[in-house]
Amino acid sequence: MTESERKLWSRIRRKQILGLQFYRQRPIGNYIVDFYCPEAQLVLEVDGSQHMNKLAIERDKYRDSYLKQQGVKVLRFDNLQVLNQLDAVVEKVYQSAVSRV
């Protein structure tokens, strides 16, 4: 895991958000997502700089569209958001989870 993934994992693991279980590196279809909560049908992606070029952005849109068709909501955060605004990121995860359970 990257440093930002480790930081986020430390705040979502062990059912810290609404008693919901998040899993790391879970497959959904042909994709492996960073973090997944089946009960809330919620995926969390932590994106590094490789996700910022035009081709990667298009791939991510396609992937997110597929996941949405599966009934999954995707939240994307970049590394700097997680590292510098962890509380705000966790609050966004919490709010999204509340609306889905």
C-alpha positions as CSV (number, residue, x, y, z in Angstrom):
1,M,0.0,0.0,0.0
2,T,1.0,3.6,-0.6
3,E,1.4,5.9,2.4
4,S,-2.0,7.5,1.6
5,E,-3.7,4.1,1.3
6,R,-2.2,3.1,4.7
7,K,-3.5,6.3,6.3
8,L,-7.0,5.9,4.9
9,W,-7.0,2.1,5.8
10,S,-6.1,3.0,9.4
11,R,-9.3,5.0,9.6
12,I,-11.8,2.7,7.9
13,R,-10.6,-0.8,9.0
14,R,-12.1,-2.8,11.8
15,K,-15.6,-1.4,11.3
16,Q,-14.7,2.1,12.4
17,I,-17.4,3.7,10.2
18,L,-20.9,2.8,11.2
19,G,-19.8,-0.8,12.0
20,L,-19.3,-1.4,8.3
21,Q,-16.6,-3.8,7.1
22,F,-14.2,-2.5,4.4
23,Y,-11.9,-4.8,2.5
24,R,-8.6,-4.0,0.7
25,Q,-7.9,-4.9,-2.9
26,R,-11.2,-6.6,-3.7
27,P,-12.2,-7.8,-7.2
28,I,-15.4,-6.5,-8.8
29,G,-15.8,-7.9,-12.3
30,N,-12.5,-7.5,-14.1
31,Y,-11.3,-4.7,-11.8
32,I,-9.6,-4.7,-8.4
33,V,-10.6,-1.8,-6.3
34,D,-8.5,-0.2,-3.5
35,F,-11.2,-0.5,-0.8
36,Y,-14.7,-2.0,-0.8
37,C,-17.6,-2.1,1.6
38,P,-20.2,-4.7,0.3
39,E,-22.9,-3.7,2.7
40,A,-22.9,-0.1,1.5
41,Q,-21.9,-1.0,-2.1
42,L,-19.2,1.6,-1.7
43,V,-15.7,1.7,-3.4
44,L,-12.9,4.0,-2.3
45,E,-10.1,4.7,-4.7
46,V,-6.9,6.5,-3.8
47,D,-5.4,7.9,-6.9
48,G,-1.7,8.7,-7.4
49,S,-0.3,11.0,-10.1
50,Q,-0.6,8.2,-12.7
51,H,-4.3,8.8,-12.7
52,M,-4.0,12.4,-13.8
53,N,-3.2,12.1,-17.5
54,K,-5.9,12.1,-20.1
55,L,-5.8,8.4,-20.9
56,A,-5.9,7.4,-17.3
57,I,-8.8,9.7,-16.7
58,E,-10.8,8.1,-19.5
59,R,-10.0,4.6,-18.2
60,D,-11.1,5.6,-14.7
61,K,-14.4,7.0,-16.1
62,Y,-15.0,3.8,-18.0
63,R,-14.2,1.7,-14.9
64,D,-16.4,3.9,-12.7
65,S,-19.3,3.6,-15.2
66,Y,-19.0,-0.2,-15.0
67,L,-19.0,-0.2,-11.2
68,K,-22.0,2.1,-11.2
69,Q,-23.8,-0.4,-13.4
70,Q,-23.1,-3.0,-10.8
71,G,-24.8,-0.8,-8.2
72,V,-21.6,0.4,-6.6
73,K,-20.8,4.0,-5.7
74,V,-17.2,5.1,-6.3
75,L,-15.5,7.8,-4.3
76,R,-12.1,8.9,-5.7
77,F,-9.5,10.8,-3.6
78,D,-6.1,11.8,-4.7
79,N,-3.1,11.0,-2.6
80,L,-2.7,14.6,-1.4
81,Q,-6.3,14.8,-0.2
82,V,-5.8,11.7,1.9
83,L,-2.5,12.9,3.3
84,N,-3.4,16.5,4.0
85,Q,-7.2,16.3,4.6
86,L,-7.7,12.9,6.1
87,D,-10.6,14.0,8.4
88,A,-12.5,15.5,5.5
89,V,-12.0,12.4,3.4
90,V,-13.2,10.1,6.2
91,E,-16.2,12.4,6.7
92,K,-17.1,12.1,3.0
93,V,-16.8,8.3,3.3
94,Y,-19.0,8.4,6.4
95,Q,-21.7,10.6,4.7
96,S,-21.7,8.3,1.6
97,A,-22.0,5.2,3.7
98,V,-24.9,6.7,5.8
99,S,-26.8,7.4,2.6
100,R,-26.3,3.8,1.3
101,V,-27.2,1.6,4.3
